[in-house]
Amino acid sequence: MIICKSAAEIERLRRSGKIVRGLLEELRERVQPGVSTLDLEKYIERRIAQLGARPAFKGYRGYPCCLCASVNSEVIHGIPSERRLKGGDILSLDMGVVVDGYYGDSAITVPVGEISESTQRLLRVTQESLQLAIDQARLGNRLGDVCATVQRHVEENGYSVVREFVGHGIGRQLHEEPQIPNFGQPGHGPVLKQGMVLAIEPMVNAGGPAVRVLADNWTAVTADGTLSAHFEHMVAVTRNGPDILTLQ
């Protein structure tokens, strides 16, 4: 069942979303060659506590950390470790918090030092696909309009969308209905109604769409070893159009 939120609930979700986005921007400033993803995890765990929130991911289905930190060909769910980042890497940072019972969830992919033009293009196209999808999150549209928009933009630019992992509804639970794949057909799926809150998150591979999960049972990587980028916003469907809740 898709749960539509009241205006008051959307404001609570916005509070959580703003905290997540602010923390991601703090992390962005700390990403540089030589830093380990465990350094970032320790920083963010401390900051979440300072802000009076609690981590959404740590302990969720046994996940061991507050942050998902996925490097290069790692698509999502990379577990922070002592691994040191190198110039030219890209790093997906995905995290969530809970404040007063409401979840915030967002993701960005950031360059480590200088990256190649081709890698910059992958990040740009992935971000563009998210923004185009957000613009489809309007009353009366269907969920397929959001999903198909991501797929069309990504594939027109020569990349592929991951099919095994999807976006989701969000509210008092981290993952609610509906599931939001990054592929689909326009005009299909549930009608978008006022109060729906969607976590839209394109996961885009430079090569083929196939992924596999590593032996840690969490880290998903591209099957062909190519780079992958990931961006995510929480968006409320309102009478005034899409309302992005994960903005600073």
NURO-872189 format. One line per 8 residues: number of its first residue (from 0); their letters; for each residue x, z, y of N, C-alpha, C. Coordinates in Angstrom, 2 decimals. Last residue first. Example, Ala and Ser with C-alpha at 12.3 -4.5 7.8 and 13.67 -1.06 7.14 Angstrom:
1> sa> 12.85:7.08:-2.25:13.67:7.14:-1.06:12.90:7.87:0.03 | 13.19:7.80:-5.69:12.30:7.80:-4.50:13.20:7.80:-3.30
END
This chain:
247> qltlidpg> 19.71:1.07:21.35:20.22:2.25:22.04:19.39:2.55:23.28 | 17.24:0.24:18.92:18.04:-0.14:20.08:18.53:1.13:20.74 | 15.30:0.11:16.78:16.71:0.48:16.60:17.57:-0.13:17.70 | 12.86:-0.94:17.24:12.98:0.51:17.33:14.43:0.99:17.21 | 11.46:-3.60:18.84:12.64:-3.20:18.07:12.89:-1.71:18.30 | 8.45:-4.94:18.55:9.06:-3.82:19.26:10.23:-3.32:18.39 | 6.75:-8.02:18.96:7.68:-7.21:18.18:8.34:-6.15:19.07 | 3.66:-7.69:20.92:4.74:-8.41:20.27:5.67:-7.48:19.51
239> nrtvavmh> 1.66:-6.12:21.82:2.53:-6.72:22.83:3.71:-7.48:22.23 | 0.55:-5.01:19.62:-0.27:-6.00:20.34:0.55:-6.71:21.42 | 3.24:-4.84:17.20:2.34:-4.28:18.21:1.55:-5.40:18.88 | 5.25:-3.87:14.62:4.32:-4.93:15.00:3.31:-4.32:15.96 | 8.57:-2.69:14.94:7.14:-2.38:14.87:6.33:-3.59:15.33 | 11.54:-2.87:13.14:10.67:-3.55:14.11:9.22:-3.12:13.88 | 14.92:-2.16:12.68:13.55:-1.71:12.43:12.65:-2.26:13.54 | 17.49:-4.47:11.69:16.74:-3.75:12.72:15.41:-3.27:12.14
231> efhasltg> 20.64:-5.43:10.40:19.30:-4.87:10.15:18.76:-4.20:11.41 | 22.96:-7.64:8.79:22.46:-7.00:10.01:21.03:-6.54:9.74 | 25.74:-8.76:7.08:24.49:-8.01:6.95:24.16:-7.37:8.30 | 27.70:-11.18:5.24:27.38:-10.44:6.46:25.97:-9.86:6.35 | 30.40:-12.00:3.05:28.97:-11.74:3.25:28.79:-10.91:4.51 | 32.74:-14.39:1.63:32.35:-13.34:2.57:30.83:-13.20:2.64 | 33.09:-15.01:-1.94:33.05:-15.40:-0.54:32.56:-14.24:0.33 | 33.02:-14.51:-4.67:34.10:-13.93:-3.88:34.11:-14.31:-2.41
223> datvatwn> 30.89:-15.29:-6.16:31.97:-16.26:-6.00:33.11:-15.76:-5.11 | 29.14:-13.16:-6.05:29.65:-13.57:-7.37:30.84:-14.51:-7.25 | 29.57:-10.59:-3.67:29.25:-12.00:-3.94:29.88:-12.42:-5.26 | 28.63:-7.27:-4.74:29.58:-8.24:-4.20:29.10:-9.66:-4.47 | 27.48:-4.01:-4.35:27.11:-5.39:-4.69:28.06:-6.33:-3.99 | 28.07:-0.82:-5.49:28.61:-1.88:-4.65:28.22:-3.26:-5.17 | 26.84:0.76:-7.63:26.31:0.67:-6.27:26.77:-0.60:-5.55 | 28.15:1.10:-10.02:26.69:0.99:-10.05:26.04:0.96:-8.67
215> dalvrvap> 30.82:0.87:-10.25:30.34:2.13:-9.64:28.82:2.19:-9.57 | 31.25:-1.68:-11.19:31.14:-0.61:-12.19:30.70:0.72:-11.59 | 29.21:-3.82:-9.04:30.44:-3.33:-9.64:30.19:-2.13:-10.55 | 26.87:-6.41:-9.33:27.10:-5.01:-8.98:28.31:-4.50:-9.74 | 26.79:-9.68:-7.85:26.89:-8.80:-9.01:27.21:-7.40:-8.53 | 24.97:-12.55:-6.60:25.73:-11.31:-6.43:25.85:-10.61:-7.78 | 24.42:-15.85:-5.33:24.51:-14.91:-6.45:25.38:-13.71:-6.11 | 24.38:-17.81:-3.35:23.56:-16.62:-3.18:23.77:-15.54:-4.23
207> gganvmpe> 27.67:-19.15:-2.38:26.40:-19.15:-3.08:25.65:-17.83:-2.95 | 29.16:-18.41:0.72:29.09:-19.31:-0.43:27.71:-19.29:-1.05 | 28.61:-16.59:2.68:29.26:-17.84:3.09:29.22:-18.87:1.97 | 25.46:-14.92:2.65:26.73:-15.23:2.01:27.29:-16.55:2.51 | 23.64:-12.39:4.19:23.97:-13.82:4.20:25.37:-14.03:3.63 | 20.88:-10.61:4.59:22.17:-10.50:3.89:22.58:-11.93:3.56 | 18.68:-9.42:7.07:19.33:-10.57:6.44:20.68:-10.18:5.83 | 16.37:-7.22:7.26:17.82:-7.15:7.09:18.39:-8.36:6.34
199> ialvmgqk> 13.93:-5.27:8.76:14.29:-6.65:8.45:15.82:-6.72:8.37 | 11.73:-2.99:8.26:13.19:-3.02:8.32:13.62:-4.40:7.82 | 8.72:-2.66:10.02:9.48:-3.45:9.06:10.98:-3.28:9.31 | 5.65:-1.23:10.36:7.05:-1.09:10.77:7.92:-1.68:9.65 | 2.39:-1.84:11.61:3.37:-2.05:10.54:4.77:-1.88:11.12 | 0.94:-1.69:13.94:1.41:-0.45:13.35:2.30:-0.62:12.13 | -1.19:-4.43:13.40:-0.66:-3.46:14.35:-0.26:-2.17:13.63 | -0.13:-6.62:10.73:-1.12:-5.86:11.48:-0.45:-4.84:12.39
191> lvpghgpq> 0.33:-9.66:9.12:0.96:-8.59:9.89:-0.06:-7.95:10.82 | -0.91:-10.36:5.90:-1.06:-10.57:7.34:-0.42:-9.38:8.07 | 1.25:-10.88:3.06:0.31:-10.07:3.84:0.27:-10.48:5.31 | 1.84:-14.37:2.02:2.09:-12.93:2.07:1.09:-12.20:2.95 | 2.39:-17.42:3.89:2.11:-16.67:2.67:2.39:-15.19:2.89 | 3.25:-18.84:6.10:1.82:-18.78:5.83:1.43:-18.03:4.58 | 6.33:-20.04:4.73:5.47:-19.73:5.89:4.00:-19.71:5.48 | 7.86:-18.56:1.94:7.10:-19.69:2.45:6.27:-19.27:3.66
183> gfnpiqpe> 11.26:-17.32:1.55:9.83:-17.35:1.31:9.19:-18.58:1.92 | 13.83:-14.86:2.05:13.42:-16.21:1.69:11.91:-16.18:1.44 | 14.55:-12.26:2.15:15.09:-13.16:3.17:14.88:-14.63:2.80 | 11.79:-9.98:1.53:12.90:-10.84:1.12:13.35:-11.73:2.28 | 10.61:-7.08:1.90:10.80:-8.17:2.86:12.00:-9.01:2.41 | 7.96:-5.11:0.58:9.29:-5.65:0.44:9.41:-6.89:1.33 | 5.85:-3.23:2.89:6.10:-4.27:1.90:7.60:-4.51:1.69 | 6.30:-0.05:1.24:5.80:-1.42:1.20:5.67:-1.93:2.64
175> ehlqrgig> 9.35:1.77:1.97:7.90:1.66:1.80:7.55:0.18:1.59 | 12.07:3.72:1.93:11.60:2.43:1.44:10.11:2.49:1.17 | 12.07:6.23:3.17:13.08:5.24:3.52:12.63:3.84:3.12 | 9.01:7.55:4.46:9.88:7.25:3.33:10.88:6.19:3.77 | 7.77:7.53:6.80:8.09:8.86:6.27:8.88:8.75:4.97 | 9.09:4.48:7.19:8.26:5.45:7.89:8.66:6.85:7.49 | 9.19:0.98:6.39:9.86:2.27:6.60:8.96:3.18:7.41 | 9.44:-1.95:4.27:8.74:-1.09:5.21:9.46:0.24:5.32
167> hgvfervv> 12.45:-3.95:3.90:11.40:-3.04:3.43:10.63:-2.44:4.58 | 14.69:-6.49:2.53:14.26:-5.51:3.51:13.01:-4.79:3.02 | 16.45:-6.81:-0.65:15.45:-7.20:0.36:15.31:-6.11:1.41 | 18.36:-8.39:-3.21:18.13:-7.25:-2.33:17.31:-7.70:-1.14 | 18.56:-10.82:-4.53:18.33:-9.61:-5.33:18.00:-8.39:-4.48 | 19.19:-12.86:-2.80:17.81:-12.78:-3.28:17.52:-11.48:-4.04 | 20.95:-13.75:0.11:20.92:-12.94:-1.11:19.47:-12.74:-1.52 | 21.17:-17.07:1.35:20.62:-15.71:1.46:20.65:-15.03:0.09
159> sygneevh> 23.93:-19.11:2.47:22.87:-18.78:1.52:22.41:-17.34:1.73 | 24.81:-21.77:4.82:25.04:-20.51:4.12:23.89:-20.25:3.15 | 24.33:-23.95:6.47:25.24:-24.11:5.35:25.57:-22.84:4.58 | 22.42:-23.84:8.38:23.79:-23.66:8.83:24.80:-23.62:7.68 | 20.10:-23.97:6.99:20.40:-25.09:7.89:21.85:-25.04:8.37 | 20.15:-21.46:5.81:20.46:-22.63:4.99:20.75:-23.86:5.84 | 19.50:-19.80:8.02:20.72:-19.60:7.25:21.11:-20.87:6.50 | 17.01:-20.78:8.84:18.14:-20.79:9.77:19.46:-20.68:9.01
151> rqvtacvd> 15.44:-20.42:6.48:15.59:-21.73:7.10:16.84:-21.77:7.99 | 15.56:-17.63:5.94:16.07:-18.61:4.99:16.36:-19.95:5.66 | 14.29:-16.55:8.24:15.67:-16.22:7.89:16.27:-17.31:7.01 | 11.77:-17.73:7.97:12.56:-18.00:9.16:14.03:-17.67:8.91 | 10.68:-16.67:5.68:11.07:-18.08:5.68:11.95:-18.43:6.86 | 10.09:-14.03:6.54:11.06:-14.29:5.47:11.59:-15.72:5.51 | 8.12:-14.40:8.53:9.36:-13.66:8.81:10.44:-14.07:7.81 | 6.18:-15.75:7.07:6.73:-16.38:8.27:8.05:-15.73:8.66
143> glrnglra> 5.45:-13.95:5.09:6.23:-15.13:4.72:6.82:-15.85:5.91 | 3.78:-12.22:6.46:5.12:-11.77:6.13:6.02:-12.95:5.75 | 2.04:-14.01:9.06:2.16:-13.47:7.71:3.62:-13.10:7.42 | 0.51:-13.22:12.25:1.44:-13.96:11.39:1.43:-13.33:10.00 | -1.09:-11.23:13.31:-1.73:-12.44:12.80:-0.80:-13.35:12.03 | 1.35:-9.99:15.50:0.00:-9.85:14.96:-0.53:-11.20:14.51 | 4.73:-10.75:14.53:3.65:-10.71:15.51:2.30:-10.62:14.80 | 7.56:-11.39:13.90:6.86:-10.16:13.54:5.75:-9.89:14.56
135> qdialqls> 9.10:-13.47:14.72:7.92:-13.81:13.92:7.08:-12.58:13.56 | 11.24:-12.32:15.94:10.27:-13.00:16.81:9.01:-13.41:16.05 | 12.71:-11.51:13.73:12.02:-10.50:14.54:10.94:-11.15:15.40 | 13.81:-13.97:13.00:12.82:-13.32:12.13:12.02:-12.28:12.89 | 15.59:-14.38:15.09:14.51:-15.34:14.88:13.40:-14.74:14.01 | 17.31:-12.21:14.65:16.54:-12.30:15.89:15.37:-13.27:15.76 | 18.37:-12.88:12.10:17.62:-11.64:12.31:16.75:-11.74:13.56 | 19.68:-15.25:12.66:18.57:-15.27:11.71:17.72:-14.02:11.83
127> eqtvrllr> 21.66:-14.34:14.40:20.62:-15.24:14.90:19.42:-15.25:13.96 | 23.24:-12.87:12.61:22.55:-12.19:13.71:21.41:-13.05:14.26 | 24.13:-15.03:11.05:23.36:-13.94:10.44:22.59:-13.17:11.50 | 25.55:-16.53:12.91:24.37:-17.12:12.29:23.50:-16.03:11.64 | 27.65:-14.70:13.51:26.72:-15.17:14.55:25.43:-15.71:13.93 | 28.99:-14.37:11.09:28.36:-13.21:11.73:27.31:-13.67:12.75 | 29.85:-17.03:10.70:29.01:-16.37:9.71:28.28:-15.19:10.33 | 31.51:-17.34:12.96:30.28:-18.15:12.83:29.33:-17.53:11.82
119> qtsesieg> 33.63:-15.66:12.38:32.79:-15.38:13.55:31.46:-16.11:13.44 | 34.67:-17.12:10.27:34.06:-15.82:10.00:33.17:-15.39:11.16 | 35.63:-19.34:11.61:34.62:-19.53:10.58:33.92:-18.22:10.23 | 37.54:-18.19:13.29:36.34:-18.80:13.88:35.26:-18.99:12.84 | 38.73:-15.01:11.98:38.77:-16.46:12.13:37.47:-16.98:12.77 | 39.31:-12.01:13.92:38.82:-12.72:12.74:38.78:-14.21:13.03 | 41.20:-9.22:14.96:40.86:-10.62:15.18:40.41:-11.26:13.87 | 39.78:-6.08:14.01:40.78:-6.85:14.76:40.29:-8.26:15.00
111> vpvtiasd> 37.22:-6.58:12.04:38.35:-5.67:12.09:39.50:-6.43:12.76 | 33.83:-7.08:13.13:35.16:-7.59:12.81:36.19:-6.46:12.86 | 30.84:-5.82:11.57:31.79:-5.84:12.67:33.12:-6.42:12.22 | 27.43:-5.77:11.11:28.69:-6.20:10.52:29.66:-6.44:11.65 | 24.97:-3.17:10.93:25.71:-4.16:11.68:26.91:-4.59:10.84 | 21.75:-1.69:10.38:23.04:-2.16:9.89:23.63:-3.18:10.85 | 19.48:1.10:10.01:19.97:-0.08:10.70:21.33:-0.45:10.14 | 16.88:3.40:10.15:17.75:2.63:9.25:18.17:1.36:9.99
103> gyygdvvv> 15.17:6.51:10.20:15.76:5.41:10.95:16.77:4.72:10.05 | 12.19:8.29:9.28:13.45:7.65:8.96:13.85:6.63:10.02 | 10.85:11.53:9.83:10.74:10.08:10.01:12.13:9.44:9.93 | 11.12:14.29:9.78:10.38:13.65:8.70:10.26:12.15:8.80 | 12.74:14.96:11.94:11.35:15.43:11.90:10.51:14.64:10.91 | 14.75:12.36:11.07:14.51:13.31:12.15:13.03:13.67:12.12 | 17.20:10.96:9.07:15.83:11.48:9.08:15.75:12.51:10.20 | 19.10:7.89:9.10:18.91:9.33:9.34:17.44:9.67:9.19
95> gmdlslid> 21.39:5.47:7.69:20.07:5.94:8.08:20.09:7.43:8.33 | 23.48:2.50:7.70:23.24:3.94:7.61:21.82:4.27:8.06 | 26.05:0.25:7.23:24.61:0.45:7.03:24.39:1.94:6.90 | 28.35:-2.03:8.12:28.05:-0.61:8.27:26.54:-0.44:8.23 | 30.59:-4.36:6.92:29.17:-4.06:7.09:28.99:-2.54:7.08 | 33.41:-5.78:8.19:32.89:-4.54:7.62:31.41:-4.39:7.95 | 36.00:-8.16:7.64:34.73:-7.81:8.25:34.15:-6.62:7.48 | 39.56:-8.56:8.35:38.42:-8.15:7.52:37.13:-8.15:8.34
87> ggklrres> 41.41:-9.01:10.31:40.80:-10.18:9.69:39.67:-9.85:8.74 | 43.44:-6.23:9.54:43.04:-7.23:10.51:42.53:-8.48:9.81 | 42.05:-3.94:7.12:43.11:-4.83:7.58:42.56:-5.79:8.63 | 41.35:-0.55:6.19:40.93:-1.85:6.70:42.13:-2.63:7.22 | 42.14:1.19:3.24:42.44:0.94:4.64:42.00:-0.46:5.05 | 40.42:3.32:1.05:40.85:1.95:1.35:41.02:1.75:2.85 | 39.31:5.68:0.40:40.59:5.74:1.12:41.12:4.35:1.47 | 35.77:4.94:0.96:36.91:5.34:0.14:38.16:5.41:1.03
79> pighives> 32.21:4.46:0.77:33.43:4.76:1.52:34.53:5.33:0.64 | 30.75:1.98:-1.21:30.98:3.42:-1.10:32.26:3.66:-0.31 | 28.53:-0.57:-0.32:29.92:-0.20:-0.53:30.13:1.28:-0.27 | 25.97:-1.60:0.01:26.14:-0.39:-0.80:27.59:-0.09:-1.15 | 26.41:-5.21:0.11:25.80:-3.95:0.53:26.24:-2.83:-0.41 | 28.56:-7.10:-0.36:27.33:-7.44:0.36:26.69:-6.18:0.95 | 31.93:-7.73:-0.20:30.94:-6.71:-0.57:29.69:-6.92:0.29 | 33.72:-9.46:0.85:32.79:-10.01:-0.14:31.80:-8.98:-0.65
71> nvsaclcc> 34.20:-7.40:3.48:34.43:-8.80:3.10:33.40:-9.33:2.12 | 33.05:-4.20:2.64:34.14:-4.99:3.21:34.16:-6.40:2.61 | 30.74:-1.81:3.55:30.97:-2.94:2.65:31.93:-3.94:3.30 | 29.58:1.25:3.49:30.65:0.52:4.19:31.15:-0.58:3.27 | 27.00:3.37:4.11:27.40:2.27:3.25:28.39:1.42:4.05 | 27.06:6.90:4.60:27.30:5.56:5.12:27.52:4.59:3.97 | 26.92:9.28:3.32:25.98:9.04:4.42:25.96:7.57:4.84 | 27.24:9.21:-0.34:27.72:9.23:1.04:26.58:9.03:2.05
63> pygrygkf> 26.43:8.80:-3.03:27.26:9.95:-2.69:27.60:10.13:-1.22 | 23.18:8.37:-4.45:24.24:7.79:-3.63:25.07:8.91:-3.01 | 21.05:9.33:-5.96:22.41:9.68:-6.37:23.52:9.08:-5.54 | 18.79:8.59:-4.66:19.02:8.02:-5.98:20.47:8.24:-6.45 | 20.33:9.94:-2.00:19.22:9.05:-2.33:19.54:8.31:-3.63 | 22.61:11.33:-1.34:21.74:11.91:-2.36:20.58:11.03:-2.75 | 22.62:9.90:1.78:23.35:10.81:0.90:22.39:11.52:-0.05 | 20.80:8.50:3.44:21.33:7.86:2.23:21.95:8.86:1.26
55> apraglqa> 20.05:9.94:5.66:18.99:9.37:4.81:19.52:8.89:3.47 | 21.26:13.01:6.94:21.52:11.66:6.43:20.42:11.19:5.50 | 19.44:14.55:9.63:20.05:14.63:8.30:20.24:13.21:7.78 | 20.08:15.80:12.98:19.41:14.93:12.00:19.96:15.24:10.62 | 21.46:17.01:15.01:20.28:17.69:14.45:19.47:16.84:13.51 | 23.81:16.01:15.87:22.61:15.50:16.53:21.32:16.11:15.96 | 25.66:17.12:14.17:25.69:17.52:15.57:24.41:17.12:16.29 | 25.09:15.69:11.81:24.78:17.13:11.89:24.74:17.59:13.34
47> irreiyke> 26.08:13.19:12.57:24.67:13.33:12.20:24.25:14.80:12.31 | 28.81:13.77:12.93:27.98:13.42:14.08:26.49:13.55:13.77 | 29.70:14.28:10.30:29.79:15.32:11.33:28.86:15.03:12.50 | 29.25:11.79:9.16:28.59:12.97:8.61:28.59:14.11:9.63 | 30.94:10.16:10.63:29.50:10.01:10.80:28.74:11.19:10.22 | 33.52:11.01:9.86:33.10:11.05:11.26:31.58:11.06:11.37 | 33.48:10.46:7.15:33.66:11.85:7.60:33.20:12.01:9.05 | 33.19:7.64:7.23:32.19:8.47:6.58:32.28:9.92:7.08
39> ldltsvgp> 35.59:6.86:8.44:34.32:6.59:9.13:33.20:7.45:8.55 | 37.39:7.64:6.45:37.50:8.19:7.81:36.18:8.04:8.55 | 36.57:5.91:4.45:36.29:7.34:4.29:36.45:8.08:5.62 | 37.56:3.52:5.30:36.11:3.68:5.37:35.72:5.14:5.13 | 40.47:4.00:7.39:39.82:3.92:6.08:38.31:4.07:6.25 | 42.36:2.03:9.66:41.33:3.05:9.46:40.76:2.90:8.05 | 43.93:-0.24:9.71:44.55:1.03:9.34:43.57:2.17:9.13 | 42.28:-1.97:12.33:43.20:-1.99:11.20:43.84:-0.63:10.97
31> qvrerlee> 39.14:-0.38:13.20:40.37:-1.07:13.55:41.29:-1.08:12.34 | 36.34:1.14:14.40:36.79:0.20:13.38:38.01:-0.55:13.90 | 35.36:2.60:16.45:36.41:3.22:15.63:36.95:2.30:14.55 | 33.31:1.24:17.59:34.47:1.51:18.43:35.64:2.07:17.63 | 31.44:1.33:15.52:32.03:0.04:15.92:33.32:0.26:16.70 | 30.64:4.00:15.62:31.49:3.54:14.52:32.19:2.24:14.88 | 29.03:3.90:17.88:30.21:4.77:17.86:31.18:4.33:16.77 | 27.09:2.18:16.91:27.93:1.72:18.02:29.17:2.60:18.16
23> llgrvikg> 25.96:3.83:14.99:26.61:2.59:14.57:27.52:2.05:15.68 | 24.86:5.78:16.66:25.95:6.13:15.77:26.69:4.90:15.26 | 22.84:4.28:17.92:23.91:4.88:18.70:25.11:5.24:17.85 | 21.24:3.69:15.71:21.92:2.61:16.43:23.06:3.15:17.28 | 20.34:6.26:14.94:21.12:5.42:14.03:21.90:4.37:14.80 | 18.95:6.97:17.28:20.09:7.77:16.82:20.97:6.94:15.90 | 16.94:5.05:17.30:17.92:5.08:18.39:19.14:5.88:18.01 | 15.50:5.76:15.00:16.17:4.48:15.08:17.23:4.44:16.17
15> srrlreie> 14.43:8.24:15.68:15.37:8.14:14.57:16.18:6.85:14.65 | 12.79:7.36:17.80:13.81:8.39:18.02:14.88:8.34:16.92 | 11.13:5.56:16.52:12.05:5.06:17.55:13.16:6.09:17.80 | 9.63:7.28:14.96:10.54:6.33:14.30:11.56:5.77:15.29 | 8.20:8.47:17.00:9.09:9.29:16.17:10.10:8.41:15.44 | 6.78:6.26:17.92:7.75:6.90:18.81:8.68:7.82:18.04 | 5.19:5.77:15.70:6.18:4.76:16.11:7.21:5.37:17.05 | 3.56:8.01:15.80:4.51:7.86:14.69:5.58:6.83:15.03
7> aaskciim> 2.07:7.43:18.08:2.92:8.63:18.05:3.95:8.53:16.94 | 0.68:5.14:17.28:1.63:5.06:18.40:2.57:6.25:18.40 | 0.67:5.10:13.64:0.07:5.34:14.95:1.13:5.19:16.03 | 1.40:2.58:11.18:1.73:3.80:11.91:0.97:3.88:13.23 | 0.18:1.54:8.06:0.29:1.25:9.48:0.46:2.56:10.25 | 1.50:1.00:4.94:1.03:2.06:5.84:1.26:1.63:7.28 | 0.56:-0.86:2.20:1.30:-0.91:3.46:0.69:0.09:4.43 | 0.85:0.00:-1.20:0.00:0.00:0.00:0.88:0.00:1.25
END
